[in-house]
Amino acid sequence: MKLTKQHQLYESDHTLFIKALKAKNPDMEKGQQEGRARLWDQAPVSLDEQQRQLASAVKQQAYVYQNKL
């Protein structure tokens, strides 16, 4: 379906807001990429390290808010 010229030029309020925000803070994307790298882009864990982490995990009861009597 081909859109009319009027629809091709449309930008939503959200798009305009994001563009204005990026124009005010040009280094915002760099900060976002640094935050992602800090939280998600981590070095892979070796299989030995994975086994050690699994073995040292403390077992948790099925319903944690119920005390055993």
N, C-alpha and C positions, 0 to 999 in steps of 0.2 A: 504494500500500500504506500503510495507516494504522498508525503505530507505537503501541505501548501507552504509557501514561503513564510507566511505568518507563524505557522507552527514550528518551522525550523529555527526561527530566531528566538523562540520562547526560552526563558531561563526561570526556573522556579525560585521561590523565595529562599529556599535552603541553599541553592547553588550560589545565589547572589551573596548570601551571608558568608559562606565559606570563602568566596573570592575576596570579599572585603576584609575578612579576618586575616587571610594570607597576605593581603596587601599591607595591612597594619603591622603584621609580625612576619617579616620575610624569613626569619630563621626558625620558624615554628616547625617546619618539616624536618629540619636537621635534628631538632630536639626530639621529635617523635621517633626518628630512626635510631637515635642513641638510646632512647627508652626501650624500644623493641629489642635492640641488640643486648641490652642489659638483662632483660627478662627472658627472651625466647631464643636468641641465637647463641647457643652454648655449644661447647665442644662435645662430641659424642662420648658416652660413657662406655668403658670396656666391659666385656662380658664378665670378667672376674669381679669388677666393681659392682655390677648389677647383682651378681650372686651374693656378694657380701652384704649389700643393702637389703636384699630380700631376707637373708638369714638373720640379720640384726633387727628386723622390724618387730615391734611389740604387737602381739595379737590383741585385737579389740573385741569385746563382747558384742553380740548382735544388736542389742538395744543399749546404748551407752548411758542413758539416763536412769536405768533401773539398776539398783544395787542388788548384789547377791546377798541373800540372807543366810 
